[in-house]
Amino acid sequence: MTAILVLAAAVLGLAALAVTARVVMGPTMLDRAISFDVIVAITIAGISVDAALRRTAENLPLMLVATLLGFVGSVSIARFSPGSDDVEPSDDDDADEREGAS
């Protein structure tokens, strides 16, 4: 059982290295934001592996805070990133507006 958990920790470490490379390479801010979300998820998984190795639930509050910060961070970036309001109306929306105006 311990060997499986150590293997899981090693795979999470490799995934964190790959995602860190994606953060550095970019090319856009949204790519970096998604990479940050993946790093938060990998961190939470790593904390879970640590809790399984030690057979304790002491890290549960830390995991909850990390989850909350990851969610709030991704929502904030999605909301305030440039281009998030650049949704063009479709032709059907224009027809609905004309019908409502007459």
C-alpha atoms as one frame of an Amber mdcrd trajectory, in Angstrom:
protein
   0.000   0.000   0.000   2.822   2.404   0.851   4.543   1.737  -2.473   1.377
   2.720  -4.337   1.109   5.973  -2.408   4.771   6.781  -3.032   4.251   6.078
  -6.725   1.210   8.370  -6.703   3.307  11.113  -5.092   5.989  10.686  -7.758
   3.427  10.928 -10.559   1.952  14.058  -8.961   5.454  15.547  -8.797   6.040
  14.893 -12.490   2.652  16.373 -13.335   3.494  19.474 -11.299   6.738  19.893
 -13.240   4.906  19.606 -16.568   2.260  22.123 -15.520   4.916  24.511 -14.225
   6.488  24.430 -17.679   3.078  25.323 -19.120   2.803  28.271 -16.729   6.184
  29.566 -17.876   5.539  29.044 -21.606   2.101  30.664 -21.646   1.247  32.018
 -24.244  -1.882  33.753 -22.853  -3.000  34.776 -19.417  -5.899  32.312 -19.534
  -3.474  29.446 -20.259  -1.535  30.441 -17.185  -4.729  30.666 -15.120  -5.786
  27.161 -16.123  -2.290  25.903 -15.324  -2.534  27.525 -11.906  -5.835  25.714
 -11.298  -4.193  22.423 -12.223  -1.307  23.153  -9.843  -3.828  23.774  -7.049
  -5.553  20.463  -7.871  -2.205  18.640  -7.857  -1.369  20.233  -4.505  -4.675
  19.083  -3.050  -4.047  15.572  -4.377  -0.562  15.663  -2.843  -1.998  16.671
   0.519  -4.437  13.762   0.193  -1.594  11.338  -0.479   0.227  12.669   2.572
  -2.895  12.200   4.686  -3.230   8.629   3.397   0.409   7.872   4.173   0.096
   9.179   7.714  -3.459   7.820   8.140  -4.756  11.058   9.596  -7.294  13.731
   8.676  -5.372  16.671  10.111  -4.918  18.187   6.654  -8.620  18.364   5.805
  -8.950  22.088   6.683  -5.883  22.839   4.555  -7.424  20.982   1.634 -10.693
  22.879   2.008  -8.923  26.251   2.064  -6.846  25.333  -0.996  -9.998  24.269
  -2.829 -11.738  27.521  -1.967  -8.756  29.615  -3.040  -8.477  27.732  -6.320
 -12.168  28.238  -7.072 -12.215  31.924  -6.156  -9.015  32.542  -8.102 -10.267
  30.900 -11.272 -13.636  32.664 -11.103 -11.916  36.012 -10.532  -9.569  35.531
 -13.448 -12.403  34.412 -15.711 -14.520  37.379 -14.709 -11.917  40.103 -14.952
  -9.825  38.865 -17.860  -9.971  40.969 -20.997 -12.134  39.448 -23.659 -14.548
  37.721 -21.298 -17.357  40.059 -22.398 -16.576  39.799 -26.115 -19.481  37.501
 -26.861 -21.078  38.531 -30.113 -24.833  38.054 -30.436 -25.943  35.488 -32.961
 -28.351  36.272 -35.796 -31.198  34.721 -33.789 -30.605  37.189 -30.959 -30.845
  40.113 -33.388 -34.156  38.811 -34.718 -35.538  38.486 -31.184 -34.539  42.067
 -30.393 -36.254  43.373 -33.556 -39.448  41.492 -32.772 -39.515  42.852 -29.240
 -38.997  46.427 -30.467 -41.974  46.379 -32.853
